[in-house]
Amino acid sequence: MWSLSWIPPDASTGLGHGRSGLELRNVSYKGKTVFYQAHVPVLNVEYEKPYYPSCGPTYRDWQSELSPFQANNVKSPGYAEPTVPPQTVYDHPGTQGNGTFRGVAVERRADRLILTTQMQAGWYRYIQKWTFHLDGTIEPRYAFTAVQNPCITRAHHHHVYWRFDFDIDGPANDVVEEYVPATKKWFSLHTEVTCTRNAMPRKWRVRDKMTNRGYEIIPGAEDGHADAWGVADIWSLRYHPNEVDDGGVSYLDGGHGPANDVTHISKYLSKENIDGQDVVLWYRAGHRHAPPVHRIMVGPTLKPFGPGWAK
């Protein structure tokens, strides 16, 4: 039913140490293509004023450093097929725990497939999950938490940016559409554009114009909406092979300061036609953290629709 390849964070696409988390390639459902590539090329954080002397004001975090967590039934270095749910820092925020497994845990449950990994960037611990349901639903999830450190006592904002390279039934003939609650209608986005969720319960979808199959992108309840630092919530772009990240440099690679750390996805906006093309959708989610240390998991729900996919 599901066919896909995955790449661990430390080998994923990206500049230097930045990488792009637990990356997916060539994802198909019931023999029909969904993604060519899906990953997280941009991950950043902004601290609120007044700044703590050794924290911030901003960071472009890296996703190349695997962090240990608990997972049984390890099959090989970096790969486990747990018989019980893995335990990450998300399950006990503030402490690292006593896990020793570094890599990707793949749970093969009767009703779903779950991929889990944990990364670290300084005091932060980032947990990434991909869940694939039998009905075709995909749940990309990203959790922000940390181990104890003085910096986590200062309010800050995390942002994660997924890049979904949809190839519904192949790369051609796709269109991005937005659902506007006020009219209860779907509208095609004809040229490259950014969108914000604001307080409106908007959603988006990518549809193949020939088969009418596609996927809805339904924002998560905790995903929030972009402020000036977050820039936008959705970027609808035409595919180009040299636009797999935004050019920002991670802190480990010498990048530091708001001008570098803020996302630069909008530089790809050139008003190109995206109606019936090979399209890419970037999706932002974020959350404000304030003491005490806690956890939050964000991410959209992707639901299939159209003949041969949805029930």
HUURCOR-V556284 format. One record per residue. N is the residue number from 1. SS is DSSP state (h for helix, s for strand, l for the rest). PHI is phi in radians with two decimals (999 if undefined). PSI is psi in degrees with one decimal (NA if undefined). Layout:
# HUURCOR-V556284
{{N SS PHI PSI} {N SS PHI PSI}}
This chain:
# HUURCOR-V556284
{{1 l 999 -48.7} {2 s -1.86 139.2} {3 s -2.37 129.4} {4 s -2.86 162.6} {5 s -2.11 146.6} {6 s -2.26 152.3} {7 s -2.17 127.6} {8 l -1.14 157.9} {9 h -0.94 -39.8} {10 h -1.30 -6.2} {11 h -2.11 7.6} {12 l -1.32 168.3} {13 l -1.11 140.9} {14 l 2.67 166.7} {15 l -1.45 129.5} {16 l 0.91 -129.7} {17 l -1.45 -8.0} {18 l -1.04 -52.5} {19 l 0.96 -167.4} {20 l -2.56 34.1} {21 l 1.26 -156.5} {22 l -1.36 103.5} {23 s -1.66 140.5} {24 s -1.90 147.1} {25 s -2.38 146.1} {26 s 0.88 58.2} {27 s -1.55 127.9} {28 s -2.36 152.2} {29 s -2.25 126.6} {30 l 0.93 37.2} {31 l 1.39 5.4} {32 s -2.04 136.8} {33 s -1.21 136.9} {34 s -1.94 -61.2} {35 s -2.09 146.1} {36 s -1.48 -39.4} {37 s -2.68 142.3} {38 s -2.54 126.5} {39 s -2.85 -175.5} {40 s -2.20 84.1} {41 s -1.29 -18.0} {42 s -2.26 129.4} {43 s -2.51 118.3} {44 s -2.49 170.6} {45 s -2.56 142.6} {46 s -2.23 131.0} {47 s -1.61 147.8} {48 l -1.49 152.5} {49 l -1.29 151.4} {50 l -1.32 140.5} {51 l -1.33 141.1} {52 l -1.33 138.0} {53 l -0.90 -37.0} {54 l -1.88 17.0} {55 l -2.21 122.7} {56 l 1.33 -154.1} {57 l -1.27 -18.3} {58 s -2.50 160.4} {59 s -2.48 144.9} {60 s -1.78 105.2} {61 l -1.41 158.0} {62 l -1.83 157.0} {63 l -2.27 30.5} {64 l -1.79 -7.4} {65 l -1.84 109.0} {66 s -1.30 141.8} {67 l -2.01 138.6} {68 l -1.21 142.2} {69 s -2.53 176.9} {70 s -1.62 122.0} {71 l -2.67 126.1} {72 l -1.59 179.9} {73 l 0.98 50.9} {74 s -1.26 124.5} {75 s -1.60 -34.8} {76 s -2.83 165.4} {77 l -0.95 122.6} {78 l 1.50 2.8} {79 s -2.46 127.8} {80 s -2.38 152.0} {81 l -2.12 79.3} {82 l -1.06 142.8} {83 l -1.66 -9.6} {84 l -2.30 154.1} {85 l -0.99 135.3} {86 l -1.08 154.3} {87 s -2.02 119.2} {88 l -2.01 -178.2} {89 h -1.10 -23.1} {90 h -1.02 -31.0} {91 h -1.43 -17.2} {92 l -2.58 71.6} {93 l -1.02 143.2} {94 s 1.77 -21.6} {95 l -2.27 150.7} {96 l -1.30 -27.0} {97 l 1.43 -173.1} {98 l -2.05 22.7} {99 l -1.26 154.3} {100 l -2.18 -3.1} {101 s -1.49 130.9} {102 l -2.12 122.0} {103 l 2.59 -142.1} {104 s -2.09 124.8} {105 s -1.73 127.9} {106 s -2.03 108.2} {107 s -1.63 120.1} {108 s -1.78 81.0} {109 l -1.47 166.6} {110 l -1.11 -31.5} {111 l -2.01 2.9} {112 s -2.92 162.3} {113 s -2.05 129.1} {114 s -2.20 126.4} {115 s -1.90 129.8} {116 s -2.31 137.7} {117 s -2.51 161.4} {118 s -2.31 133.4} {119 s -2.15 161.3} {120 s -2.32 144.4} {121 s -2.45 98.2} {122 l 1.12 -128.3} {123 l -1.43 -11.5} {124 s -1.38 148.9} {125 s -2.19 123.0} {126 s -1.96 125.1} {127 s -1.95 126.6} {128 s -2.08 135.8} {129 s -2.31 147.1} {130 s -2.21 124.0} {131 s -2.07 129.9} {132 s -2.06 117.6} {133 s -1.66 160.5} {134 l -1.13 -27.4} {135 l -1.47 6.0} {136 l 1.69 -6.9} {137 l -1.20 138.2} {138 s -2.09 133.4} {139 s -2.09 96.4} {140 s -1.40 128.4} {141 s -2.32 143.7} {142 s -2.37 129.0} {143 s -1.98 136.5} {144 s -1.87 122.1} {145 s -2.68 -171.4} {146 s -2.82 164.8} {147 s -1.65 168.1} {148 l -1.09 132.1} {149 l -2.89 145.5} {150 h -0.96 -30.4} {151 h -1.16 -27.7} {152 h -1.32 -5.0} {153 h -1.47 -2.9} {154 l -1.86 134.2} {155 l -1.09 138.4} {156 s -2.69 165.4} {157 s -2.14 122.8} {158 s -1.65 144.6} {159 s -2.39 136.5} {160 s -2.21 139.0} {161 s -2.19 107.3} {162 s -1.42 145.6} {163 s -2.04 112.1} {164 s -1.82 105.5} {165 s -1.58 84.9} {166 s -1.23 136.7} {167 l -2.32 66.6} {168 l -1.10 115.6} {169 l 0.95 34.2} {170 l 1.89 166.6} {171 l -1.26 -23.6} {172 l -1.58 164.6} {173 l 1.21 21.0} {174 s -1.64 154.8} {175 s -2.48 145.2} {176 s -1.69 133.7} {177 s -2.25 148.3} {178 s -2.05 136.3} {179 s -1.69 124.1} {180 s -1.88 112.3} {181 l -1.00 -33.3} {182 l -1.08 -32.2} {183 l -1.86 -13.1} {184 l 1.00 38.1} {185 s -2.33 155.4} {186 s -1.63 136.0} {187 s -2.13 133.0} {188 s -1.29 139.8} {189 s -1.67 111.2} {190 l -1.45 -30.2} {191 s -2.26 165.8} {192 l -0.99 137.8} {193 s -2.80 158.1} {194 s -1.90 155.2} {195 s -2.42 155.2} {196 l -2.15 148.9} {197 l -1.35 -35.8} {198 l 0.86 -138.2} {199 l -1.70 1.2} {200 l -1.52 139.9} {201 l -1.39 57.8} {202 l -1.33 160.4} {203 s -2.58 167.0} {204 s -2.29 166.3} {205 s -2.65 155.4} {206 s -2.00 125.9} {207 s -2.25 137.4} {208 s -1.40 123.3} {209 l -1.26 -16.2} {210 l -1.55 -43.2} {211 l -1.74 -16.0} {212 l 1.10 18.3} {213 l -1.57 153.6} {214 s -3.09 -169.5} {215 s -2.33 132.4} {216 s -1.47 143.7} {217 s -1.96 104.5} {218 s -1.82 115.8} {219 l -1.04 144.5} {220 l -1.32 154.5} {221 l -1.10 -26.5} {222 l -1.78 7.7} {223 l -1.33 -19.2} {224 l 1.16 -167.7} {225 l -2.41 154.4} {226 l -1.22 136.6} {227 l -1.68 -166.0} {228 l -1.08 -34.9} {229 l -1.27 -38.4} {230 l -1.22 -23.3} {231 l 1.35 -61.1} {232 l -2.78 172.2} {233 l -1.84 -29.3} {234 s -2.40 135.7} {235 s -2.13 123.7} {236 s -1.85 113.5} {237 s -2.27 157.7} {238 s -1.45 141.4} {239 l -1.18 134.6} {240 l -2.45 134.7} {241 l -1.14 -17.7} {242 l -1.70 15.5} {243 l -2.09 48.6} {244 l -1.63 -5.9} {245 l -2.61 -176.4} {246 l -1.87 4.9} {247 l 1.51 -4.9} {248 l -1.20 149.2} {249 l -1.87 133.4} {250 l -1.18 161.7} {251 h -1.04 -39.1} {252 h -1.13 -24.7} {253 h -1.69 11.8} {254 l 1.72 -1.0} {255 l -1.38 132.7} {256 l -2.90 140.4} {257 l 1.96 149.5} {258 h -0.95 -36.9} {259 h -1.13 -32.2} {260 h -1.48 -41.0} {261 h -1.36 -28.8} {262 l -1.12 151.6} {263 l -1.24 145.4} {264 l -2.04 24.9} {265 h -1.04 -34.6} {266 h -1.11 -14.1} {267 h -1.17 -15.3} {268 h -1.52 -4.9} {269 l -1.26 116.9} {270 l -2.40 18.8} {271 l 1.09 24.6} {272 l -1.19 154.0} {273 s -1.20 131.6} {274 l -2.18 16.4} {275 l -1.67 104.4} {276 l 1.45 34.4} {277 s -2.16 -174.0} {278 l -1.51 113.7} {279 s -2.03 156.5} {280 s -2.27 135.8} {281 s -2.06 121.5} {282 s -1.68 138.1} {283 s -2.28 124.8} {284 s -1.77 140.0} {285 s -2.39 153.1} {286 s -2.82 173.2} {287 s -2.77 146.0} {288 s -1.56 128.8} {289 s -1.89 132.8} {290 l -2.39 152.9} {291 l -1.07 153.1} {292 l -1.36 172.1} {293 l -1.03 135.7} {294 l -2.58 -168.4} {295 l -2.32 153.1} {296 s -2.67 142.1} {297 s -2.12 131.0} {298 s -2.17 167.1} {299 l 2.50 152.1} {300 l -1.44 168.8} {301 s -1.93 129.5} {302 s -1.87 118.3} {303 s -2.08 132.7} {304 s -1.35 152.8} {305 s -2.56 161.4} {306 l 1.84 169.2} {307 l -1.09 132.4} {308 l 1.54 -8.8} {309 l -2.01 -68.5} {310 l -1.36 151.7} {311 l -1.34 NA}}
